[in-house]
């Protein structure tokens, strides 16, 4: 599937916006991507199946760009003169049948001059005279930069005195691959052969293996010795004005632009940091938390003991309802004091510092763990309160509670059994005495022993129950400790989970960018090939 360049730019900018929204980077760091140029020559003719070739004259002040356009037009359409800078506006020269539907939105209308002609042989070309790029007028440079995305072929005009001008040369190097190039050494009547050859050598260094260079002379009275290849220049431009050539330039320009977009996006990916670095944070945090947890448990031993004593002293007044009231919550909130909060924040800050040292964006991880900072006290209070409530409702362990139940039953059954046995013995003794010739009774010893048996049958389970009864203080302390440990574990796991979520967001953003980059490269794997040393091949960098 072939992806439209404008769609890829829109996706890349959308990705950059999401990265900024999620705080992974600032607008300044993604400035190049956010402001990446999406316009192309064909965007001036939206909805049109075929369009003219757009050729622009580009060069420094006084090299004769406007003179060449006037010579093409056969009339004075572009302003010339000795005042510098001469060209302060964009001049469009095209056939009357050509309609430009989408002028660049950032271009002022008063900076565009339009001249039309009715020559059918020049119907398929739009010529543009660009402002002098090297002038002191910043607006001129901006005007050139605004129009460059809409150009197919750049006619780079120099003069013998100014063919090494740095500003225009830097523009050539920056824009080289996006356009086809024709080079003109104008005012050849004032030049030397060595200058012409040096200019070609400079183009070789810029990457043009066999550049097309014309020498022109625009003086009125030319001698036979003066070189003027203007007719060849005009013919070369006319040769390019075919639908096939325009399509080839669109394909080549699109491929170059997509490749550059891929490079800019690859560079922008650096703001996310390394995925491996995100994985390092988890073991670092666990080690950091292990030290913090040991310190905190030792420091909170006294507050836990004091709170357990409070529950023991008020055990007779406590009920399940009272365990849920505001005062109980307030007491448990007091467990997590400023010192504990400060130690937690030290541990979290160490995590952020570690992320920064690993060259990871710290804003997302800060936002991710901020709820942990804010909710730590509430989590400690809720967990300890719930745990102590469970401990006080069911104090002791399972065996202890089972023995207490057995003792409670025995406290009733054993005295009753003892009294039944004593009653049975008394009944038997009276029965036997009634049958004997000489009556006899159970006696004092029997009465004492029977009382002792009944007392022991009651006292044994009673004392056993007393001894097995759990300590309210110990039960509360155990519940508080379990609650504290559970809360600390929850905090640790929540931070780990937020680190994982942060790493997942990082990976999702990376995959989105790589998908766009892959789409940019998809068409570039099969670049169209031009015949070697053909005119169009020589014009491309």
ABEGO torsion letter per residue (X at the ends): XBBBAAAAAAAAAAAAAAAAAAGABBAAAAAAAAABBABBAAAABBGBABBBBBBBBBEBBGAGAAAAAAAAAGBBABBBEABOBABABBBBBBBAABBBABBBAABBAAABBBBBBABAAAAABBBBBBBBAABABAAAAAAAAAAAAABABBBBBBBAAAAABAAAAAAAAAAAAABBBBBBBBGAAABBAAAAAAAAAAAAAAGBABBBBBBBBABABBBAABBBAAAAAAAAAAAABBAAAAAAAAAAAAAAAAAAAAAAAAAAAAAAEBAAAAAAAAAAAAAAAAAAAAAAAAAAAAAAAAAAAAAAAAAAABBAAAAABAAAAAAAAAABBAAAAAAAAAAAAAAAAAAAAAGBBAAAAAAAAAAAAAAAAAAAAAAAAAAAAAAAABBEBAAAAAAAAAAAAAAAAAAAAAAAAAAAAAAAAAAAAAABABBBBAEAAAAAAAAAAAAAAAAAAAAAAAAABBBAAAAAAAAAAAAAAAAAAAAAAAAAAAAAAAAAAAAAAAAAAAAAAAAAAAAAABBBBBBBGBAAAAABX
